[in-house]
Structure formats: C-alpha cells, structure tokens
C-alpha cells in the first residue's frame, strides 16, 4: 500500500514538472506566472496541515471554514513543536 502511494505521488510530481508546468510557462507571461506563484503561496499559508473530512468541500461554507481550520492546525503545530 505504501509503495502504491509513493508511486502515485511520484507520478503526480513528474506530470506536474514535465507536462503541466512547462505548458504554463509556454502559455503565460512572466507576470501571470508570478501572480500564480503568489496565490499558491498565500493559499498554503491558510490551508489546513492535516485532514478535516468533516469540513464542507463546496463554497460558501468551504471558503469560510477551511482558513479557520488551517489557523487552528498551525497553532496546534506550533504548540506541538514548542512543547517537545
């Protein structure tokens, strides 16, 4: 099961690096690529760091609740690292 997961993740990464990212780079001007990079970094800052299967997956509730879950996760992560 772990081997299958590793294979799937590696396949996904290869597809992004060798197919999707080069297509984006060939299609979009550098300013748009920079903007996308900023948006991805901002989304990572608020995204949860652990699974939350009970959270809604569709707007508008998703847009309201997921950043809060991400904040709670980051506080828990911080407390865990400072107490160990």
LINMODA-V60202 format. One record per backbone hydrogen bond with DSSP energy under -0.5 kcal/mol. CO is the residue of the C=O (numbers start at 1). NH is the residue of the N-H. Records with the same first field share a line. If there is no record, write none. Layout:
# LINMODA-V60202
CO=NH / NH
This chain:
# LINMODA-V60202
1=5
2=6
3=7
4=8
5=9
6=10
7=11
8=12
9=13
10=14
11=15
12=16
13=17
14=18
15=19 / 20
16=21
19=23
20=24
21=25
22=26
23=27
24=28
29=32 / 33
30=34
31=35
32=36
33=37
34=38
35=39
36=40
37=41
38=42
39=43
40=44
41=45
42=46
43=46 / 47
52=55
58=62
60=64
61=65
62=66
65=69
66=70
67=71
68=72
69=73
70=74
71=75
72=76
73=77
74=78
75=79
76=80
77=81
78=82
79=83
80=84
